[in-house]
Amino acid sequence: MRNLLPMLFLSALLFSSCMEKHTSDAEEAFEYWSGMTPKSGIKILNGQYWESAHWTKEYKVYLEMQTNPEWVAAFVKQNDLKIKTSDVTKLYDSPDWFQPRSGLKVYEPSDFSQGSLYFVDEKTGYILFYEIQL
């Protein structure tokens, strides 16, 4: 009996880390992506998140948010994003609500990228993005 408790604990720990995560709940998608609940002033309008069962943290996230211009500027700077100069193609597996409107500035990672795109309105704080890490 004494050996059973540690084995149950180890099994629960091992199997809980091997579960795929998937949600279309906007707040939950933001929390999976960021590791925290949205702070005051950030409204999550839509979201979709998928994470593999791998220990390597493979994920795809689509988020639509309304925040403030300062948050957007800090996000662009912190993530070292650059303006995308080539054409943007439609993402084949995006949710129906993921419709980048014209007039948004499009950013991408300045270093290695697997296709992540960030559509922002720097004046209003609107941000729509697709981030992928495989």
Backbone as CSV, one residue per row, in Angstrom:
resi,resn,N_x,N_y,N_z,CA_x,CA_y,CA_z,C_x,C_y,C_z
1,MET,0.821,-1.191,0.000,0.000,0.000,0.000,0.867,1.259,0.000
2,ARG,2.001,1.204,0.690,2.864,2.367,0.787,3.454,2.728,-0.577
3,ASN,3.706,1.767,-1.434,4.244,2.030,-2.761,3.162,2.465,-3.759
4,LEU,1.920,2.218,-3.451,0.821,2.535,-4.349,0.604,4.047,-4.486
5,LEU,0.683,4.774,-3.390,0.444,6.212,-3.420,1.457,6.957,-4.293
6,PRO,2.758,6.719,-4.147,3.716,7.388,-5.042,3.515,6.998,-6.506
7,MET,3.163,5.752,-6.759,2.939,5.318,-8.134,1.713,6.011,-8.730
8,LEU,0.651,6.168,-7.954,-0.543,6.871,-8.438,-0.221,8.334,-8.730
9,PHE,0.535,8.963,-7.845,0.922,10.354,-8.044,1.771,10.503,-9.305
10,LEU,2.747,9.634,-9.483,3.622,9.678,-10.655,2.830,9.434,-11.939
11,SER,1.900,8.492,-11.901,1.063,8.203,-13.067,0.189,9.396,-13.422
12,ALA,-0.404,10.009,-12.426,-1.257,11.180,-12.681,-0.439,12.314,-13.281
13,LEU,0.741,12.551,-12.775,1.621,13.594,-13.287,2.044,13.290,-14.721
14,LEU,2.411,12.068,-14.973,2.875,11.670,-16.294,1.768,11.771,-17.337
15,PHE,0.583,11.264,-17.020,-0.501,11.256,-17.995,-1.145,12.626,-18.174
16,SER,-1.130,13.471,-17.152,-1.732,14.799,-17.312,-0.891,15.669,-18.228
17,SER,0.406,15.441,-18.318,1.243,16.239,-19.201,1.207,15.723,-20.636
18,CYS,0.538,14.619,-20.866,0.481,14.021,-22.199,-0.890,14.199,-22.835
19,MET,-1.611,15.217,-22.428,-2.942,15.441,-22.971,-2.936,16.651,-23.893
20,GLU,-3.544,16.483,-25.034,-3.691,17.585,-25.977,-4.669,18.607,-25.406
21,LYS,-4.409,19.892,-25.681,-5.315,20.958,-25.263,-5.948,21.543,-26.515
22,HIS,-7.241,21.800,-26.444,-7.942,22.417,-27.569,-9.146,23.157,-27.016
23,THR,-9.303,24.417,-27.437,-10.469,25.183,-27.010,-10.823,26.234,-28.044
24,SER,-12.098,26.546,-28.107,-12.594,27.652,-28.907,-13.195,28.728,-28.000
25,ASP,-13.007,28.574,-26.703,-13.431,29.577,-25.736,-12.379,30.691,-25.727
26,ALA,-12.796,31.914,-25.990,-11.862,33.034,-26.163,-10.966,33.260,-24.946
27,GLU,-11.557,33.337,-23.765,-10.776,33.591,-22.547,-9.808,32.444,-22.262
28,GLU,-10.281,31.227,-22.418,-9.449,30.058,-22.171,-8.292,29.997,-23.174
29,ALA,-8.556,30.325,-24.438,-7.500,30.341,-25.453,-6.424,31.348,-25.074
30,PHE,-6.822,32.528,-24.611,-5.857,33.536,-24.173,-5.038,33.014,-22.988
31,GLU,-5.702,32.385,-22.044,-5.014,31.869,-20.854,-4.021,30.765,-21.205
32,TYR,-4.387,29.854,-22.090,-3.449,28.817,-22.533,-2.241,29.446,-23.211
33,TRP,-2.487,30.444,-24.062,-1.408,31.091,-24.807,-0.495,31.906,-23.893
34,SER,-1.078,32.713,-23.026,-0.279,33.646,-22.228,0.129,33.107,-20.866
35,GLY,-0.595,32.115,-20.383,-0.305,31.594,-19.046,-0.930,32.415,-17.934
36,MET,-1.806,33.378,-18.295,-2.460,34.213,-17.286,-3.837,34.654,-17.783
37,THR,-4.655,35.141,-16.858,-5.946,35.685,-17.251,-5.726,37.083,-17.830
38,PRO,-6.621,37.526,-18.700,-6.445,38.866,-19.278,-6.498,39.943,-18.202
39,LYS,-5.576,40.879,-18.295,-5.550,41.990,-17.340,-6.634,42.992,-17.689
40,SER,-6.902,43.869,-16.781,-7.875,44.927,-17.008,-7.485,45.725,-18.246
41,GLY,-8.451,46.026,-19.074,-8.178,46.790,-20.285,-7.941,45.924,-21.508
42,ILE,-7.937,44.608,-21.339,-7.783,43.687,-22.470,-9.088,42.910,-22.602
43,LYS,-9.741,43.071,-23.735,-10.974,42.333,-23.987,-10.698,41.298,-25.067
44,ILE,-10.910,40.036,-24.746,-10.702,38.942,-25.688,-12.019,38.728,-26.429
45,LEU,-12.019,39.025,-27.714,-13.236,38.949,-28.511,-13.487,37.544,-29.047
46,ASN,-12.435,36.904,-29.541,-12.510,35.539,-30.072,-11.184,34.844,-29.837
47,GLY,-11.221,33.530,-29.792,-9.993,32.778,-29.623,-10.165,31.314,-29.960
48,GLN,-9.077,30.731,-30.382,-9.011,29.289,-30.632,-7.580,28.863,-30.326
49,TYR,-7.424,27.761,-29.601,-6.097,27.307,-29.192,-6.007,25.800,-29.333
50,TRP,-4.864,25.352,-29.822,-4.550,23.928,-29.877,-3.107,23.756,-29.411
51,GLU,-2.886,22.766,-28.569,-1.534,22.427,-28.110,-1.380,20.915,-28.172
52,SER,-0.258,20.472,-28.705,-0.011,19.036,-28.813,0.243,18.431,-27.436
53,ALA,0.240,17.136,-27.396,0.545,16.425,-26.157,2.056,16.311,-25.943
54,HIS,2.825,16.812,-26.888,4.292,16.770,-26.798,4.817,17.617,-25.659
55,TRP,5.937,17.254,-25.130,6.599,18.047,-24.096,7.273,19.287,-24.689
56,THR,7.313,19.390,-26.015,7.999,20.502,-26.675,7.124,21.745,-26.833
57,LYS,5.892,21.723,-26.336,4.974,22.873,-26.374,4.699,23.337,-27.803
58,GLU,4.207,22.450,-28.620,3.772,22.795,-29.967,2.355,23.329,-29.866
59,TYR,2.106,24.476,-30.508,0.772,25.058,-30.409,0.445,25.938,-31.607
60,LYS,-0.873,26.199,-31.767,-1.421,27.173,-32.708,-2.465,27.964,-31.941
61,VAL,-2.441,29.265,-32.123,-3.447,30.098,-31.458,-3.926,31.177,-32.417
62,TYR,-5.223,31.400,-32.392,-5.853,32.509,-33.093,-6.516,33.350,-32.016
63,LEU,-6.241,34.643,-31.998,-6.862,35.530,-31.017,-7.304,36.820,-31.682
64,GLU,-8.423,37.326,-31.222,-8.908,38.643,-31.603,-9.133,39.399,-30.299
65,MET,-8.448,40.538,-30.163,-8.474,41.269,-28.905,-8.668,42.760,-29.146
66,GLN,-9.220,43.398,-28.139,-9.300,44.855,-28.119,-8.596,45.297,-26.844
67,THR,-7.577,46.101,-27.005,-6.814,46.594,-25.871,-6.504,48.061,-26.120
68,ASN,-5.404,48.542,-25.627,-5.059,49.944,-25.851,-3.788,50.046,-26.691
69,PRO,-3.576,51.186,-27.326,-2.400,51.345,-28.191,-1.063,51.107,-27.477
70,GLU,-0.995,51.435,-26.216,0.249,51.226,-25.453,0.571,49.738,-25.315
71,TRP,-0.461,48.933,-25.070,-0.262,47.485,-24.954,0.236,46.922,-26.274
72,VAL,-0.379,47.372,-27.383,0.008,46.891,-28.711,1.463,47.259,-28.990
73,ALA,1.847,48.504,-28.720,3.230,48.944,-28.952,4.216,48.126,-28.117
74,ALA,3.873,47.866,-26.865,4.743,47.059,-26.005,4.840,45.622,-26.511
75,PHE,3.728,45.067,-26.993,3.704,43.706,-27.527,4.607,43.594,-28.751
76,VAL,4.503,44.554,-29.662,5.330,44.556,-30.874,6.813,44.648,-30.493
77,LYS,7.126,45.523,-29.562,8.527,45.709,-29.149,9.052,44.471,-28.415
78,GLN,8.297,43.984,-27.455,8.732,42.838,-26.642,8.961,41.599,-27.497
79,ASN,8.145,41.409,-28.529,8.263,40.226,-29.378,9.130,40.463,-30.606
80,ASP,9.740,41.643,-30.682,10.653,42.001,-31.769,10.022,41.719,-33.132
81,LEU,8.801,42.234,-33.306,8.076,42.014,-34.549,8.499,43.046,-35.594
82,LYS,8.410,42.645,-36.857,8.711,43.559,-37.966,7.520,43.589,-38.905
83,ILE,7.421,44.664,-39.659,6.329,44.782,-40.622,6.540,43.770,-41.737
84,LYS,5.479,43.057,-42.062,5.539,42.058,-43.140,5.493,42.793,-44.469
85,THR,6.478,42.525,-45.318,6.561,43.222,-46.602,6.009,42.399,-47.760
86,SER,5.927,41.093,-47.608,5.375,40.262,-48.689,3.869,40.104,-48.496
87,ASP,3.211,39.634,-49.532,1.761,39.453,-49.482,1.363,38.435,-48.418
88,VAL,0.193,38.635,-47.871,-0.361,37.729,-46.876,-1.379,36.833,-47.571
89,THR,-1.204,35.535,-47.415,-2.168,34.594,-47.981,-3.141,34.157,-46.895
90,LYS,-4.332,33.771,-47.303,-5.338,33.311,-46.347,-4.860,32.035,-45.677
91,LEU,-5.059,31.976,-44.384,-4.689,30.788,-43.628,-5.762,29.727,-43.843
92,TYR,-5.343,28.559,-44.261,-6.303,27.525,-44.674,-7.130,26.945,-43.537
93,ASP,-6.620,26.963,-42.319,-7.365,26.339,-41.221,-7.869,27.342,-40.193
94,SER,-7.981,28.602,-40.577,-8.407,29.627,-39.627,-9.904,29.508,-39.325
95,PRO,-10.295,29.917,-38.122,-11.724,29.895,-37.784,-12.497,30.922,-38.626
96,ASP,-13.798,30.754,-38.705,-14.641,31.633,-39.513,-14.528,33.107,-39.114
97,TRP,-14.369,33.392,-37.832,-14.305,34.774,-37.362,-12.965,35.445,-37.675
98,PHE,-11.964,34.681,-38.082,-10.637,35.240,-38.353,-10.637,35.858,-39.749
99,GLN,-11.037,37.115,-39.817,-11.157,37.843,-41.076,-10.398,39.163,-40.960
100,PRO,-9.091,39.178,-41.272,-8.347,40.441,-41.191,-8.943,41.475,-42.148
101,ARG,-9.299,42.610,-41.617,-9.882,43.660,-42.447,-8.783,44.514,-43.067
102,SER,-9.102,45.205,-44.108,-8.102,46.056,-44.756,-7.758,47.225,-43.835
103,GLY,-6.571,47.733,-43.994,-6.115,48.858,-43.195,-5.342,48.464,-41.952
104,LEU,-5.273,47.182,-41.653,-4.495,46.737,-40.496,-3.033,46.585,-40.890
105,LYS,-2.153,46.960,-39.990,-0.724,46.781,-40.215,-0.398,45.321,-39.890
106,VAL,0.372,44.670,-40.740,0.684,43.251,-40.551,2.131,43.110,-40.103
107,TYR,2.309,42.415,-38.989,3.635,42.143,-38.444,3.919,40.646,-38.501
108,GLU,5.216,40.340,-38.443,5.674,38.961,-38.342,6.922,38.951,-37.459
109,PRO,7.317,37.790,-36.940,8.543,37.730,-36.138,9.753,38.157,-36.971
110,SER,10.685,38.850,-36.332,11.867,39.314,-37.066,12.927,38.230,-37.201
111,ASP,12.830,37.202,-36.380,13.776,36.088,-36.515,13.048,34.901,-37.140
112,PHE,13.375,33.722,-36.778,12.751,32.520,-37.328,11.239,32.539,-37.115
113,SER,10.509,32.240,-38.166,9.049,32.211,-38.065,8.500,31.001,-38.808
114,GLN,7.469,30.435,-38.239,6.778,29.328,-38.890,5.476,29.793,-39.524
115,GLY,5.311,31.102,-39.624,4.127,31.648,-40.266,3.254,32.504,-39.374
116,SER,3.717,32.820,-38.178,2.924,33.659,-37.284,2.688,35.029,-37.902
117,LEU,1.464,35.541,-37.743,1.086,36.845,-38.290,0.290,37.618,-37.249
118,TYR,0.517,38.919,-37.186,-0.137,39.802,-36.230,-0.716,40.994,-36.998
119,PHE,-2.025,41.144,-36.990,-2.720,42.224,-37.684,-3.143,43.241,-36.630
120,VAL,-2.659,44.473,-36.730,-2.924,45.431,-35.667,-3.408,46.777,-36.200
121,ASP,-4.220,47.408,-35.390,-4.589,48.799,-35.577,-3.953,49.524,-34.397
122,GLU,-2.838,50.167,-34.648,-2.070,50.787,-33.576,-2.778,51.977,-32.941
123,LYS,-3.739,52.553,-33.627,-4.465,53.711,-33.088,-5.559,53.296,-32.120
124,THR,-6.228,52.183,-32.423,-7.359,51.770,-31.586,-7.008,50.655,-30.596
125,GLY,-5.895,49.958,-30.814,-5.531,48.852,-29.936,-6.156,47.530,-30.326
126,TYR,-6.712,47.455,-31.522,-7.297,46.203,-32.016,-6.156,45.319,-32.527
127,ILE,-6.217,44.036,-32.181,-5.189,43.091,-32.627,-5.841,41.754,-32.948
128,LEU,-5.442,41.194,-34.066,-5.939,39.902,-34.539,-4.707,39.110,-34.923
129,PHE,-4.503,37.960,-34.309,-3.287,37.248,-34.684,-3.391,35.742,-34.692
130,TYR,-2.472,35.213,-35.454,-2.259,33.775,-35.601,-0.819,33.536,-35.206
131,GLU,-0.623,32.673,-34.212,0.732,32.342,-33.779,0.872,30.836,-33.789
132,ILE,2.010,30.392,-34.319,2.252,28.954,-34.440,3.642,28.640,-33.941
133,GLN,3.762,27.545,-33.225,5.045,27.047,-32.724,5.001,25.524,-32.861
134,LEU,5.686,25.008,-33.864,5.704,23.553,-34.060,7.116,23.002,-33.966
